[in-house]
């Protein structure tokens, strides 16, 4: 121990590591996903009798166990494992909620019940409660991956709400829901970016753009529909994302932008040209080189461009 100002300090305080692509983080994250799957496999193996009492107790035990593990690991500065334990607790919460609702005989008992086809306040409430628990867990741990779990619950809850407006909703209705809730998440991410919460905004951008992309892909492939209602917005949205991805320094926007631009262009070229003739290959090559050049321009001038839109503080008058 060394002393500073009469206070004993530990020899070395543990580093507060952020998740990154290295062997420990790969093992931690994979182990967390595998643990969650194993937990639900064990819970499903419990006989569904006594009004769901044992299911509720088992799920509650896992939830408390993960929450306690998160608290202990974070106190010992195991930042990533502690945050992942909190995410596991959030992931186990739906089983706790379902077990409790079965215990009080509120959960739908019809074996043929389909929550995505018929609206159920119980299933929708479980989804919203899971998202709320996720946001609380993030507030307590400040581990941003937990926001991914919470936002995933929001996307599922939105689909569970869709039958409330249209019983047995069509694919178009589901695609519209995905587009709307995805856009909302992206807007929230933009506001978080504006207030300097880039790490937290990441999961709003990733899942929001994923939801929008899923909705547009469905519209392009839906049988009996007009595919242009999906391809044209995808093309426009992809181009816009690529233009602003560099200045705002958002790699997620660049990923979705390049996919959103490249896929429609290739689609239209395939539709208008013979894939086995040289004009098609030449245009594909030109498109690839243009994307490559855009990456070079974003690297060279993106930060300078972004600074033009940032208000700089006035120069200090002090010597």
C-alpha angles and dihedrals in degrees: 000000000000124000128225122180088347094304122118113234129193115256092246128003113221115255117252095230123197120218112271139159104279134115098268093050093045090052093044095051095041090047090051093052092045090049093053092050090049091050093055091044089056093046092050089052091061111100110253097233138113089051093295095301096139093043090053094047093047093048091046091050091053091046093051091043093054092044092051091046090052092050092049095045094047091050088055091049095250088144104175098037090046092050092047090051088055089051089051090053090053090047091052093050096084089060089052092050094046091047091051093048090050089049092056091040096244100115114096108266098192106115090210094052113130111195093197091054101039123039116243123181090206096058092042090049091052090053094050092044090052090052090049092050088049093054091047090050090051091049090053097043104023087215103147097207088072087066088062090058091046093048090047088056089051092054091050092045090054090056090047088054094051095082087058088073098035123016111231090006119215124242090258091058091050091049090051090051091050091050094049098045090042091053090049092053092048091051090051088050091052091053091049089051090051090057093047097257094131097149092051092043090057094077093047090053096044097049095034093054090042090056092048091047092049091052093049093046090053091051090053094050103033110125114244095013133107107265091202090074086068104033098049097050088043091054094047094043093047092051092049093048091051092050095053100032093084099049094045091042095229114150090184090061090049092051094051091038096055091046091046092051101038098048097054093043092052089045093054093043090051090048095051103032138048108257091214096055126088098245090065093050092045093053092046089052091049091050092050092049091048091054090047091051091048088056090053091049092048090052094048103039107012096093093045090051092049092052090060089067095045118089108232120214115254115262115269117254094203116104 
